[in-house]
Amino acid sequence: RTAGASRQGGRSGTDLAMFRNQYDTDVTTWSPQGRLHQVEYAMEAVKQGSACVGVKSKNYAVLAALKRSHNDMSSYQKKVFKVDEHMGIAISGLTADARSLCKYMRTECLEHQYVYESPMPVQRLVVDIADKCQTTTQGASGRPYGVGMLIAGHDQTGPHIFYNCPSGNYYEYKAMTIGARSQAAKTYLERHYETFEGAELNALIKHALTALKESSQNGDINSVNCSISVVGPDKAFTIYDGEALQPYIDMMDKNEISEGDGAAMQE
């Protein structure tokens, strides 16, 4: 009887796998467990991408991202994109999908500026892009976007950090990280996020880089494999790469960062 029950349990496990295969070939088909497997696979693609971190204070929003290269002879893929003067994104997942969505976001910002003669509110664009992602989960002719985005921006309501999910959901955060090995960075952010609100810009950047370092494969970040961006009330969305990023990397091991040094670096 025990052996029979064991065989029955084995068949149920096989049947469950078969059911999964039956219901994951089409994004519009629900599984008996109430899941859309194709959407979950797109969300898994975000987890496979390189790590990105977003943090904000009462004045500034900062993004930091790890870049990958396929081999020693190739360049590093761009991970941070400028959308408008007051907004930009860091991406994890399929970079080609991110370029397509970024182009759409730039067009929306240009149209809003032309019609209303003012920058597009950050949350309005976040909702637009979430609606666009959600549409792909209801049509059998396409597939969900395989990219997650951290959106940093500043508008009349202050700085913002949003996460856009391939499922069409969006969330606003005080601090957030996505991508491979992001749990280590998330643990760091959970320990320190309460200090971000009143943090100076350079301290906020240091927190973002430290969290990113927690998620790097060998614990090493440098001006070649890393990018950061800053946006605030007195600062347009600016991306730091290469030599422009090096002063921030050099300060990683220092206990204190002087705001005067930061001002010098930003010139």
Secondary structure, 3 states (H helix, E strand, C coil): CHHHHHHHHHHHHHHHHHHHHHHCCCCCCCCCCCCCHHHHHHHHHHHHCCCEEEEECCCCEEEEEECCCCCCCCCCCCCEEEEECCEEEEEEECHHHHHHHHHHHHHHHHHHHHHHCCCCCHHHHHHHHHHHHHHCCCCCCCCCCCEEEEEEEEECCEEEEEEECCCCCEEECCEEEECCCHHHHHHHHHHHHHHCCCCCHHHHHHHHHHHHHHHCCCCCCCCCCEEEEEEECCEEEEEECHHHHHHHHHHHHCCCCCHHHHHHHHC
